[in-house]
Amino acid sequence: MQIYGEGPVIISLLKHLTSIIANSFNLNYHHWLLAVFWVVYCCVHSLLAGLRLKFYLKTKWGKWSRYYRLMYSIFAALTLLILLLFQYSFQSELLISSVWIKYISLMILVLPGFVIMILSIYKYFRLLSGIRSLYEAVPAVELKIEGIHKYVRHPLYAGTMLFIWGLFLIFPFLNNLIAVVIITVYIIIGIQLEEKKLEIEFGKFYFDYKAKVPMLLPFFKKSIK
């Protein structure tokens, strides 16, 4: 019996998916290098942001350790710029061709993600960038739970994931997909590591905050009143 309608469409989609999987093993060396560079960047980023290294530098550098976060931020920004320059230095395959997906992703992913990122960065910019070390001898360790942090514990990560996946759907090239997938995995792992650091730094206060406020999606637990 011959099947009409949805059958050919499903078969076509399966063939396309199979083709993508098969071709993934024939990526040119630029794409493989890009994947390796992103993994290395994320690993180095995590290593340099770890508590062990910070404690070690505090004992070795003394008062100069206050400038570590600023140096780390500059290093992270420069290496990210170099990585992005490489990512867009070669041609990459277009994976999706759909105008309406671009408009939808712009409205429901890119713009909301960008707004959330700006709100989060503005709130923590001086602390996270290390700029406060230029005018405070020992920048105070703070855990802010007002504003957007009443609804999710990691709004910057949530906004970043919305933003990068939205950008991928607007510019759906293979090099962007590689970057977005690796960044997403890194964020998920990084959240778990950061949670452990925050539990060590703030103890019961953070455990109580964690019990009341969801990690990324503000739909599952009550916000702080």
C-alpha atoms as one frame of an Amber mdcrd trajectory, in Angstrom:
protein
   0.000   0.000   0.000   1.383   3.374  -1.000   1.383   6.129   1.618   0.673
   9.713   0.593   0.806  12.961   2.546   2.993  12.804   5.641   4.900   9.663
   4.635   7.164  11.188   1.966   7.830  14.201   4.189   8.938  12.030   7.112
  11.080   9.874   4.829  12.661  13.009   3.365  13.422  14.351   6.847  14.952
  11.032   7.898  17.125  10.985   4.784  18.240  14.543   5.480  19.081  13.706
   9.115  20.981  10.598   8.030  22.908  12.682   5.514  23.883  15.216   8.176
  25.097  12.477  10.530  27.055  10.802   7.766  28.608  14.055   6.622  29.567
  15.000  10.188  32.481  12.571   9.917  33.668  14.371   6.791  33.914  17.852
   8.277  36.838  19.857   7.019  39.674  20.442   9.429  38.518  24.016  10.152
  35.373  22.748  11.853  37.269  20.151  13.861  39.781  22.809  14.925  36.930
  25.121  15.871  35.391  22.451  18.103  38.769  21.771  19.750  39.428  25.487
  20.291  36.011  26.012  21.905  36.524  23.039  24.236  39.996  24.300  25.190
  38.642  27.817  25.751  35.898  26.536  28.058  38.301  24.308  30.005  40.830
  27.111  30.499  38.007  29.468  31.467  36.829  27.042  34.170  40.351  26.404
  35.427  41.147  30.101  35.785  37.825  30.773  37.526  38.234  27.912  40.021
  38.451  28.444  43.769  41.659  26.426  44.115  43.579  28.745  41.810  42.122
  31.815  43.514  43.140  30.549  46.955  46.601  29.676  45.648  47.108  33.120
  44.113  45.849  34.789  47.271  48.604  33.104  49.287  51.297  33.722  46.652
  50.404  37.191  45.407  49.152  38.701  48.640  47.584  42.133  48.131  48.160
  41.883  44.354  45.649  39.030  44.113  42.891  41.645  44.218  43.693  42.387
  40.544  43.365  38.778  39.415  39.714  39.022  38.372  40.440  42.081  36.260
  43.358  40.335  34.509  41.216  37.227  34.079  38.400  39.262  32.486  40.801
  40.926  30.036  42.385  37.585  29.130  38.962  35.927  28.635  37.751  38.784
  26.408  40.872  38.779  24.227  40.947  35.005  23.757  37.224  35.002  22.958
  37.802  37.675  20.311  40.588  35.598  18.731  38.377  32.507  18.776  35.485
  34.335  17.090  37.825  35.740  14.449  38.884  32.199  13.615  35.280  30.944
  13.668  34.284  33.388  10.943  37.486  33.152   8.909  36.271  30.214   6.791
  33.135  29.218   4.915  30.615  26.987   6.653  27.573  25.011   5.549  24.099
  26.557   5.816  21.907  24.115   7.767  18.474  25.787   7.711  16.875  28.049
   5.138  13.716  29.594   6.550  12.886  33.288   6.839  10.021  32.848   9.303
  12.250  30.931  11.740  14.624  33.905  11.710  11.872  36.358  12.648  10.389
  34.113  15.332  13.774  33.433  16.927  14.551  37.158  16.904  11.350  37.941
  18.807  11.188  35.079  21.303  14.867  34.214  21.799  17.359  36.904  20.765
  15.634  40.037  22.075  14.484  38.565  25.439  17.875  36.912  25.895  19.696
  40.160  25.130  17.581  42.123  27.611  18.160  39.529  30.356  21.911  39.550
  29.649  22.091  43.365  29.812  20.174  43.463  33.096  22.446  40.799  34.597
  25.699  42.289  33.300  24.742  45.799  34.452  24.042  44.523  37.937  27.299
  42.624  38.373  29.617  44.340  35.884  31.942  46.071  38.328  32.214  42.988
  40.536  32.558  40.311  37.859  34.882  42.314  35.619  37.293  43.092  38.458
  36.988  46.867  38.008  36.122  47.266  41.690  39.613  46.068  42.562  40.929
  49.386  41.230  39.259  51.383  44.005  38.542  48.850  46.769  41.374  47.157
  48.646  39.321  43.993  49.171  36.149  43.971  47.055  33.270  42.710  49.150
  31.803  39.333  48.292  28.113  39.842  47.585  25.136  37.676  46.759  22.353
  39.819  45.371  18.934  38.232  45.354  16.752  41.171  44.446  15.473  42.154
  41.017  15.683  39.451  38.367  17.482  37.168  40.828  14.210  36.771  42.717
  12.970  34.617  39.847  16.029  32.658  38.646  19.411  32.010  40.261  21.403
  32.330  37.036  19.722  34.924  34.794  22.935  35.679  32.887  23.273  32.039
  31.841  19.565  31.834  30.980  19.783  34.980  28.858  22.977  33.779  27.194
  21.405  30.474  26.146  18.342  32.220  24.716  20.564  34.692  22.886  23.048
  32.264  21.325  20.417  29.749  20.200  18.388  32.600  18.733  21.448  33.851
  16.853  22.083  30.352  15.541  18.551  30.171  14.120  19.102  33.538  12.448
  22.543  32.528  11.152  22.170  28.726  10.961  25.642  27.779   9.808  27.557
  24.710  10.924  30.323  26.721  12.601  27.715  28.513  14.723  26.052  25.220
  15.658  29.381  23.820  16.857  29.971  26.877  19.023  26.430  26.972  20.434
  26.368  23.280  21.357  29.730  23.465  23.142  28.797  26.701  24.950  25.495
  25.146  26.078  27.229  22.072  27.486  29.792  24.331  29.156  27.073  26.480
  30.740  25.237  23.450  32.117  28.444  22.060  33.631  29.566  25.518  34.747
  26.332  26.121  36.630  26.885  22.971  38.660  30.444  24.044  39.521  29.391
  27.595  40.351  26.619  26.339  42.609  29.189  24.403  44.633  31.364  27.515
  44.954  28.415  29.605  46.109  27.426  26.979  48.650  30.956  27.126  50.074
  31.045  30.935  50.110  27.566  31.653  51.489  26.595  28.441  53.270  23.042
  28.193  54.643  22.054  31.529  53.119  22.620  30.171  49.626  21.004  26.814
  50.406  17.837  28.678  51.495  17.955  30.831  48.373  18.485  27.741  46.223
  15.456  26.028  47.783  13.162  28.945  46.891  14.379  30.080  43.482  14.758
  27.911  40.333  18.032  27.663  38.447  17.105  28.905  34.959  13.347  28.753
  34.335  11.103  30.918  36.554   8.126  28.571  36.426   8.704  25.858  38.971
   9.301  27.442  42.373   8.047  30.485  44.235  10.113  33.624  44.007  11.458
  35.428  47.058   8.976  37.868  48.531
